[in-house]
Amino acid sequence: MRPLFLFGVAVVAAAALRGEPVRFASGTNQTALIELFTSEGCSSCPPAERWLATLREAPGLWRDFVPVAFHVDYWNHLGWPDRFSAREFTQREYDYAAAWSSGSVYTPCFVRNGVEWRGARTLTPDTTVAGRLVVDYDGRVLHASFSPAHPRAGEDFEIYAAVLGGGITSRVTAGENRGETLHHEFIALALVHAPLGRELQLPVPQVAGVARHALAVWVTRRGELAALQATGGWID
C-alpha cells in the first residue's frame, strides 16, 4: 500500500465511524468518477466548487457518479497557502496532463473517468457495462473486490480510496480570493491506493471544520489513472 496524502445516510453510514463495518457497492453500469482539481488561491475556482457542491443534493450521487475535489499546491506561493492542498494531488493532475499529451495544468480542471471534461457538464448516467465494485469499510480498514464485466487474461487492477470532507468553510485573507468566504464539499482529506486484493489502511482524518465525511473508492487497471468503476457513500 502506498499512502499519497493524509491530513494531521444515516445510521448505517455512521456505523463506520464507530468501527462497525459498512458496505458500499456499485451497480454493473459504470459509475462516473468526477474529479475537480482546484485551489483556494484561484479566483476562477469558487464557481466550479459551487457546482460540485450542488451534487450533494443530486439524485444520482454515489449511484451514477462519485465526486472528488483535489486541492493542488501550485497556487500556494501567490499569497494564500491552501490547507487542503498536497503535492501528490498536483502530481496526479500532471500525470493526467501527460496522458493527454499536454504540458500544462490548470485550475479549475474537471476530469470524468480519466478524460478532461470541458464545456457543459451533464450528469447523464453511463450505459457502459463495467462490472461490480464492492467495498467494506470500518472507519479504519478497507477491503474491496471487483468483478469486471469483460475480464481479460492476466489483467491486474489497483484500488484507490479517499476520505472526503464537506460542509467546510474557509475565510481567505490573502491571494486572489482575499476577503472571500469559500464553501467546500467532497474535498479529498486522505487518499491511498494499492493492488486490488490488499487491505487498505484508511483511518478517518480528524480535521477541524469538517461537518461531514464520505468515502470514495474506484478501481483502475494497473498503472493507469482512468477509473473503470467507482462507488462510495456518506460515513457520517
PyMOL commands that set and color helices and strands:
alter all, ss='L'
color gray80, all
select helices_A, chain A and resi 11-18+45-57+76-78+87-99
alter helices_A, ss='H'
color red, helices_A
select strands_A, chain A and resi 2-6+22-25+32-38+65-71+109-112+115-116+131-137+141-148+157-166+168-171+181-184+187-195+200-201+212-221+229-234
alter strands_A, ss='S'
color yellow, strands_A
deselect
rebuild
show_as cartoon
